[in-house]
């Protein structure tokens, strides 16, 4: 960052423009009251106007009616204008009312203003513990020497054994109240930072998509080259650093074991006596519930990008076909007009037909065809020993019956893999039933097929033998 880069940010960055705005205190106060304070996103226009009117009422009551005289809707439209870019205005499918969300630049300003106020209690010990934990994970998981990793695991096991022995002897070390408050503050800060990161993730995805759409709009090459370029860009979105890290977080959050462990830890954290007087303790137990809608909205943004690119391609093909039909209609109308009043002189020139030259010596020699001997004797087959059971051993896989198996398992769990479902309801129709489960997962919007992970399923045949199949991991999620 040199002088020129900083000056460019001062002139063009939306966050810097917010700090320089005359109504910046009002805007930042409203952003805190509507978005960062309750930690919510995707707010409808009317609800947002009601919140802004409450903020304006409080300000005017203290400073007079002449303070900020414009209507709440006017301020909202002004802050969502592309020149400001403090709010992002968009439409949710199936709704006519626009929705709003705080942009990443505006949220950075809100966090910075909050930090200017200072903190009565600064978490230092928990930050140091987090640094050590991340550093250990980085070093240990990057080690390629098996002996070093085995020695580290042995050291950890010795430490666990020593801790267990101390507990058996009654020597229990409990975290003190200041330490508990320190770690609790670090936990809430990280949770808010994680939710705020989702806005920047969505913004990065939309920036990548905007580049692809600009390329489509200005493309002057062939259709095949355009498709190759689009597929390459679509793959770049998923394989980019932003896409890989977000996919890793999504896989981590969708793991049934990890979600169960996280929910149990959050519930136990709310029962700590040292934290019983914290005002925002109830919000800690619902951290995972705040993450899931935010992650799903980001996933929906990625899906919407693919749909938009497909729609742009369809529009381009439609315009090309329309242009071709216009040319054909023009040729037909011109021909009809010319038929009634043929022009004089030379009307059209056609190249003279050429003569195909065939040299005698280029002709191939005659090859007589081979005679095929056809046996026309009809022989009656002896079907006394033919087993006709195969004609009657056909069966039908009832998909509705399989759906009832999935719903029954999801009644007791938020999500379940196909292995969990087949463990509760074993495969009775073999490979055909397994293919039907795969088809249900591909057609359902509440299922996820992970090609990077596999799972093994087995079933028994009538003769007692066991068959096994290795397929992509399929996760069914209970509808919200």
Secondary structure, 3 states (H helix, E strand, C coil): CCHHHHHHHHHHCHHHHHHHCCCHHHHHHHHHHHHHCCCCCCEEHHHHHHHHHHHHHHHHHHHCCCCCCCCHHHHHHHHCCCCCCCEEEEECCCCCCEEEEECHHHHHHHHHHHHHCCCCCCCCHHHHHHHHHHHHHHHHHCCCCHHHHHHHHHHHHHHHHHHHHHHHCCCCCCCCHHHHHHHHHHHHHHHHHHHHHHHHHHHHHHHHHHHHHHHHHCCCCCHHHHHHHHHHHHHHHHHCHHHHHHHHHHHHHCCHHHHHHHHHHHHHHCCCHHHCCCCCHHHHCCHHHHHHHHHHHHHHHHHHHHHHHHHHHHHHHHHHHHHHHHHHHHHHHHHHHHHHCCCCCCCCCCCCCCCCCCCHHHCCCCCCCCCCCCCCCCCCCCCCCCCHHHHCCCCCCCHHHHHHHHHHHHCCCCEEEHHHHHHHCCCCCCHHHHHHHHHHHHHCCCEEEEEEEEEEEEEECCCCCEEEEEEEEEEEECCC
